[in-house]
Amino acid sequence: MHRWLGVLGLLFLLSCASSKLVLQQPLNEQCQGLSLKGCPELTDGVLAYVDGDQATGDAKLEAAVEANGPGRMREFAEKLRQLEDLPGSDSFMGPIRQIIAKLEGGGDASPASDEEPEAPIVRAKDRLASAGRGQVSADEDEDDDGDEDEPSSRRAAPYATQKAAAAVEPMASDAAHYLSGTIMATSDTTGGRCETPLTGLAGVGDRSLCTKAVAGPMVLTDLYAGGSCPAEVYLVVSDFSAIRLVLPIPARTPLHQTGARISIGPLEHLSVVAIKRSESDDPRCAVTWSAWKP
């Protein structure tokens, strides 16, 4: 019983590791509480930025600024500070603070300072319209602007100026890093009997079958099991001398894990171990996975 409680506790910790699972609901509530437009896209933009996809995050956040206006988005930035109270905030508050700085116009503007923000978020069409007027007074303002160059360089660039400089990787190039597949958990032909420390668990022994799915390095992002398999199934990350992670799927229990970040090292494999219930393959015991591979 204690072993099972430990395994279930590990499942909980793995689920909490996903930034999407932790942040999605609070972000939606913050956005809807302010009655902002385009809350799903705004939430996706923040999550993309936290997951390291800054190009996608910037594009979605800029669209939110365009739809709601700089003043309303500074109110949203103030709400983002409350995410520090969530469990595990150290893992995602770094990118969140960068978003706050950009939405506030460089890091120093406050939500109430709508009249004269230090670095306002300007729409692209407004920048084009003012380009001619700015050229006339450029010589007069050059000396004054020079005093502010140094502090401005240390502030995060607002979204209005960052979009032109952001390099977006082509979709075809990015897609080459993603893998997916389906594992028939009870297959004799692809796996044979397990020879891992998991066979030492009570009730496993000689009845276990092991299917090696794919070798690392990679990061698992999505896992799916339909919930009709009559056998107990375990997803295992190991190097076949020691197990590092175990994700149990009880019999007839679905698994829908999206947005996870479960790392698999260069010498490790993702395997599926099943408690055998029949001599033939059972398509109900299939596990589908997706991963990002460097």
Residue, then its C-alpha position, 0 to 999 in steps of 0.5 A: m500500500h505504501r508503494w502505491l501511495g508513493v507512486l500516486g504521489l509521484l503522478f501528482l508531482l509530474s502533473c504539477a510540473s506542467s506550467k499549463l496546468v498550473l497557470q491556465q486557470p488563474l490566467n483565464e480568471q484574471c483576464q475575464g475578471l478585467s473583461l478583456k477581449g480575446c482571453p483565450e489568445l492572451t492566455d495562450g500567449v503568456l503560456a507560450y512565453v513561459d514555455g520558451d516560445q517567445a516569438t509566438g508569445d509576443a505575437k499573441l500578446e501584441a494582438a491583445v494590446e491592439a484589441n484592448g489598449p495599453g492602459r487595460m493591458r497595464e491593469f492585466a500586468e498588475k494582475l500577473r504579479q499575483l501569480e507569485d503566490l502559486p505553488g512552484s512560482d520560481s519555475f515560471m515567474g522569470p518569464i512572467r516578470q519580462i511580460i509585466a515589464k513589456l506590458e508596462g512600457g519598459g518596466d517603470a510604467s504603472p497601471a494608473s499612469d495612462e497620461e505620460p508613460e515612459a515607454p508607451i506601447v504604440r501601434a504600428k500604424d501610429r509609428l508610420a504616421s508620426a515618422g515624418r513629424g519625428q524627422v523634423s524635430a530629430d536634430e532638436d531632440e538629439d541632445d535630450d534623448g542622449d541622456e536617456d539612452e543608457p537607462s532605456s537600454r537596460r529596460a525590457a523592450p515594449y511590444a511595439t518595438q520588439k515585433a519588428a526585431a523578432a525572428v520567427e522560425p519557419m514552421a517546417s523547421d520547427a516541426a522537425h523537432y517534434l515526434s509522436g507515436t503509439i505504443m501497444a502496451t501488451s505486445d510480445t513481439t516488440g518488447g518481451r518480458c521486462e528486465t527493469p527494477l519495476t518487476g520487483l513491485a508486488g504483483v508484477g513479477d513474471r506477468s509483466l510485458c515491456t515495450k521500449a518506445v523511443a530513446g532520448p534525449m527528448v521532452l515528453t509533451d503529451l500522453y494519451a490513454g483511452g481508459s478502456c484497457p483491462a490491464e494495469v499500465y506503467l509509463v517508465v523512464s529509465d536506462f534499464s539499470a535504474i528507473r528514474l520516473v514511473l507514471p502509473i495508469p490503473a486499469r480502465t483509467p484514461l490519461h490525458q496529459t497535455g503540455a507536460r515537460i517530462s525530460i528523458g536523458p540521452l541514455e534513457h528510454l520511454s518504456v511501457v510496462a503492462i500487467k498481462r491480462s491476455e495472450s494477444d495484443d489489446p488495442r484498448c491498451a495503446v498509449t499515444w505520446s508526443a515529444w520535442k527532440p533537440 
